[in-house]
Amino acid sequence: MTAPVPVAPDPLDVERIKKDFPILDREVRGRRLVYLDSANTSQKPRAVIESIANYYERTNANVHRGTYLIAEEATAAFEGARAKVARFIGARSTREVVFAKNATEALNLVAKAWGRAHLRAGDPVVITELEHHANIVPWHQLVDEVGIELRWIPVGRDGHLDLTDLDRLVDGARVVSFAAMSNVLGTITPVERLVAAAHGAGAIAVVDASQYVPHLPTAVRDWGADFVAFTGHKMCGPTGIGVLWGTEAMLDATPPFLTGGEMILNVTKEGFTPNELPWKFEAGTPPIAEAVGLGAAVDYLEALGMEAVRTHEVSLTAYALRSLTDRFGDELSIHGPAEPAERGGVLSFSYGDVHPHDLTQVFDERGVCVRAGHHCAKPLMRELGVAATARASLYVYNDEADVDALGDAIGAAADFFRS
Ligand SMILES: Cc1ncc(COP(=O)(O)O)c(C=O)c1O
């Protein structure tokens, strides 16, 4: 038996929270739905679903161009959502908050629009081995198109970034771009230290906060980064909307990414004048209902309290690490930092030599939803020496019973593949 880890009492009333999420009421394969895939996408509370239905039933009109009441209401709802997001992440103003399709598009905006304008052949761009493909592939494209040099901060065996060579890696760099939390290991990276190293070397700092913003209190101003990207659907919001936060200076120095309607102040036969921030980056009809839904998600998370969300997740992660390790011993290897306070509620694991897809198929028969695969982090998989893992991920609506259901599912898979 491992020694119990002292953790704070859970401040969330998960039994009540579960009732806010209609999907958790349904059965799958004759069993209670046990949803453990929130790092992939979170479930949506009724308040978010209703805000979207209500928008379409009462307010639907295009934004920024109507001269009638419901169009003004739609614009107010859309821009009101931006104000909620700005407050939620501690932005200085709504001018810093750009709506994109998702985090992937937000990161592409940085690499393609800022990067193409400011990077030249041989410029070093530093990323880490624990990145999601969304923060790798756009830079790979700049290797091909511009000739930038891509450098990698390694991941140590403990699941943390190995910063031994940080000074050398950032020397001469123009960009340091990294995840605030790994979607595979749950590792929380030292954001402020990496931002300081980037700035000290004269580079800009880009933070992929897709796994961080949904789970921890976020104050982008404290981080001091230049750009921060995240995605709405992992934080109780709808799909189809993400956010790029940037300082006004950086956004001003970035040319428009996509072009067309909405993002202009003027168009003539000779050319165009881009719109003001943030609309300069929002070409075409924006994701209006999605923004309204994201605003409702922010309201929901703020009502729970992000400190409470974090405390809940640390305590549940501690329970999961302890109970699963006690139950399965060395057969089960859980990747990532051992200390719950240094990680999020993302549990990537392997069980013996059973393929993760076989594991999750048995889980599925028991109504337990867990993702198997490379989690869009193939370079990290290679460093871990595995082709794939099973990944269970926790959120506000999960409790110890869900972790126990996962344990039972692992036990069932172990029995099945042993026999
Ligand atoms: C760390 C990280 N970055 C970026 C993304 C991409 O998010 P999206 O698919 O919403 O663009 C994900 C999604 O899994 C992620 O976990």
The ligand as an SDF file (V2000), in Angstrom:
LIG
                    3D

 16 16  0  0  0  0  0  0  0  0999 V2000
   -2.8180   20.7770  -25.6050 C   0  0  0  0  0  0  0  0  0  0  0  0
   -3.7670   20.8980  -26.7630 C   0  0  0  0  0  0  0  0  0  0  0  0
   -3.5490   21.8240  -27.6870 N   0  0  0  0  0  0  0  0  0  0  0  0
   -4.3670   21.9940  -28.7310 C   0  0  0  0  0  0  0  0  0  0  0  0
   -5.4680   21.1860  -28.8980 C   0  0  0  0  0  0  0  0  0  0  0  0
   -6.3310   21.3920  -30.0890 C   0  0  0  0  0  0  0  0  0  0  0  0
   -7.6320   21.7680  -29.7350 O   0  0  0  0  0  0  0  0  0  0  0  0
   -8.7120   21.8930  -30.8790 P   0  0  0  0  0  0  0  0  0  0  0  0
   -8.8160   20.5330  -31.5050 O   0  0  0  0  0  0  0  0  0  0  0  0
   -9.9600   22.3070  -30.2010 O   0  0  0  0  0  0  0  0  0  0  0  0
   -8.2030   22.9120  -31.8420 O   0  0  0  0  0  0  0  0  0  0  0  0
   -5.7360   20.1870  -27.9740 C   0  0  0  0  0  0  0  0  0  0  0  0
   -6.8760   19.2560  -28.1590 C   0  0  0  0  0  0  0  0  0  0  0  0
   -6.8360   18.1130  -27.7860 O   0  0  0  0  0  0  0  0  0  0  0  0
   -4.8680   20.0460  -26.8670 C   0  0  0  0  0  0  0  0  0  0  0  0
   -5.0660   19.0940  -25.9410 O   0  0  0  0  0  0  0  0  0  0  0  0
  1  2  1  0
  2  3  1  0
  2 15  2  0
  3  4  2  0
  4  5  1  0
  5  6  1  0
  5 12  2  0
  6  7  1  0
  7  8  1  0
  8  9  2  0
  8 10  1  0
  8 11  1  0
 12 13  1  0
 12 15  1  0
 13 14  2  0
 15 16  1  0
M  END
$$$$
